[in-house]
Amino acid sequence: MTRNIFSVVLIFFSSLCYSDEKILSITFSDAAALAVASSVDLNHSRSSQKIMEGAWKWGLRAYFPKFNLIVSENDRLQQFGSDSFVKNYGINIEQFIFDYGTIMSRKMERMEIDLSAYKISRMADEIAEAAIAVYRNVLSSRAILDIKKDTLFILEEQRRILKEEVRLGLALEADLASADISLADVKIEIYALRLESAEIEKQFAEILGLNYLPVLNEKIDINRPAVISSLAANFAVPAAASFAKEQNPDLIEARHSIKRKQLDLKYASRSWIPSVKLIGNFGLTGESYPLTRYNWSVGVNVEFSGPWIQNRFNVNGGWELSSMGKFDKTAAVQNSLTPLPEPALIYGKKQAAQVLALEKEKYNDALEKIGRVAANAVEKCVLAEEKRILACESAALGRDRCRVEEIRLGLGQITRHKLMEILTEQTQREIGVIQAAIALLEAERDLERLLDLRPGGLDDFISSLIIIKNFRSEK
């Protein structure tokens, strides 16, 4: 985390100092850090999270005594009756001993805050993933554009030779016209690719929060083998399925949701538990200053609330000093009973239990599904590697064929326009290699996301599986 922040700050100041020269360069990890740092939505969510954390901390106030100051003066003048001058100063103190509702509310709030923090973490990961995906798209579009430009250069050279052959009567005008059409098609494709590439690069710069797109250090390695070989896939499939059931982000979030529903059911089942408070009062009264009468009392308040009955019970006792200078003991008992306050609450527990059962059922379905998805993701990586190998072999055979066709052209067995068509076909094979290499990277990253691994973490995961397998074989 600290390293990412440091790299973002370094990149930011470098961009300020050398913005005109555009010497800034970034890797995949740099792009991810920049995208996370410049995301407005993520920064807003983090600010909201801090506010929630602060509000929850201040919620501890509910466990401490509550003070209520009372100041009143009632000076009443009457035309026929006696005037009265009453002055009251007092303080009330409440300290809850046990309140199940307060305790459960705090737990629910804490759980919501933890879930929110986890969602923010996932949001940051998704932003980073989006930046890396666009990074790959930029590399892919540039590589394809370079291949098209190289092809155009070769075709233009062939067209120049063909034109000379037509002038010498060694080729037909129809071949030259067909060559011009082929060249025009390639130029249109290049123009479309340039527009598409420019749009992707502009989008990438916006995601990074930069005014221009920096130099990209990463390259597409078409010869990079897959992390998971066909042999490793045999033991990687069950391991990936098992690991995904434990670490998959969607399942972790579902487990958070189940815990929250369990807390809701617990709260609904125990809402009948009474709350207990200690209450203390102290007051000064009199008709003139200095006030000569005072009183104090200490009591207990018990409150019970359910769907069928609501009861408030209060008992207190204390001392009182009258204006005559005599002490007097006081005691009071109050009881308030309300029948059928909210009968509909009897369905609260049933509803909470039903919601929890549905959540568990959905989780079990997701758990079974994620195992299959992880197994399929491993097989997808193997298939992507096979596709990359076949694409490379096809491109290599295509290059050999192009050399053979050049020899046949020299022998007069084919026309130059036919050679141009073969060269155009080879272009599609070279593009297919780039696309296959990108598809392999995407398949492996999809598997890493299922297993909640960092970018590149799949290599360490497979290496650990191989070590475990070898250790078990030796035993």
Secondary structure by P-SEA (a helix, b strand, c coil): caaaaaaaaaaaaaaaaccccccccccaaaaaaaaaaacaaaaaaaaaaaaaaaaaaaccccccbbbbbbbbbbbbbbcccbbbbbbbbbbbbbbbcccaaaaaaaaaaaaaaaaaaaaaaaaaaaaaaaaaaaaaaaaaaaaaaaaaaaaaaaaaaaaaaaaaaaaaccccaaaaaaaaaaaaaaaaaaaaaaaaaaaaaaaaaaaacccccccccccccccccccccccccaaaaaaaaaaaacccaaaaaaaaaaaaaaaaaaaaacccbbbbbbbbbbbcccccccccccccccbbbbbbbcccbbbbbbbbcccccccccbbbbbbbbbbbbbccccccccaaaaaaaaaaaaaaaaaaaaaaaaaaaaaaaaaaaaaaaaaaaaaaaaaaaaaaaaaaaaaaaaaccccaaaaaaaaaaaaaaaaaaaaaaaaaaaaaaaaaaaacccccaaaaaaaaaaaaaaaaaac
